[in-house]
Amino acid sequence: MDADFQVFSSLRYDPSLRHVPNSSFAHAGWNHVNASPLYMLDFHRDRMLRAATHWGWDAAIAALSGESGLKNLEGFILQNLGQDNQEIPLRVKVTISKGGEMGVGTSPVPETALSNLYPQRLPNPGLSSDGSEDWSHFPLKSPEYEILVADLKTTPSEYTHFKTTKREMYDQARQRARINLPDKKEVLIINEEDGSVMEGSTTTPYVWRNERWVTPSVNPEYRPKSDSGGQDGTSRRWALERGIAVESVISVGSLVDGEECWLSNGVRGFFFGRIKLA
């Protein structure tokens, strides 16, 4: 079995998350029960464990399984961050190998409102914060991202379904779209088999169809040709479980220049963009 790669997940470290248990964000899930600075850690553990299970990595499975696995993962990350000295939000990349060895890397990320991390719902297209509705639990629409479409299609595989260090297809899509790390841009990955949207290069996309927000369909287990071919992201799972969005096929031909599109990931939460086709 080829194991020249690692499974990983990128998550947000944010001291403000320690206050979520005492906040009005009762729908937050794991972070409302646990005063932890790690965003949706339980879902990040779950996605890594599913990948390790798929490849039969026994040592990694043992390290991540059960309540003890979740606690060990949290302790490992915080110990490596030196959490007593961390006062700013960070992107945390946590990896695990076939042998069960874990690693952590970090980089700073911007402050983000709790309403963008735990929205009660995404606002309908065209809705503005003009005072006509309570926006306290809506995600803010600023900053706005430019969302491009990859000019080359991608072949779905185990490495697009699970998040691993084999990321050439995503890196190439970003390079061809001329996206650098700090840019407020994203590029949608397109399935070469059916021309549907798989995901974003680092995000899950949500577009408005039939009076609801929809996101590409993904099965929890890897089953070739049975879904969009993208990843079952953590923030995506969170949104689906709360009815914020539903799964659907999103044909690239259905995208409209200028239409609203929300994005989400385990570092930034939920953030706003518009499709740019021209």
TABEL-V194803 format. One line per field, one symbol per residue. ss: DSSP state (@ for helix, = for strand, . for the rest). psi: psi as a letter, one per 20 degrees, with the letter a starting at -180 (. if undefined). A space follows every 50 residues. Layout:
BEGIN
ss = ???
psi = ???
END
This chain:
BEGIN
ss = ......=======.@@@@@@@@...@@@.@@@@....=..@@@@@@@@@@ @@@@@..@@@@@@@.@@@@@@@@@@@@@@@@.@@@....=======.... .=======.....@@@@..........................======. ...=...@@@@..=...@@@@@@@@@........=======....===== ...======..====..................@@@@@@@@....==... =@@@.....======...=======...
psi = ppkkrqqrqprppohhihihhjajmijhchihhpmqjoolhhhggghhhg ghggiknghhghhiqahhgghhgghgghghilhhjojqqqpoopqprhjj pqqpqqqqqqqpqhhhhmqhrpqqpipqmjiiqojhjqqqjprpqporpp iprqpqahihgqorinkhhgghhhghjlprgiqmqqpppppihjkqpgar hjrpqpqoplkqpqqqqpqhqoopkiahiaqmrghggggghjjhrrqqpo phiiqppiqqpqqqrjgicprqrqpoh.
END
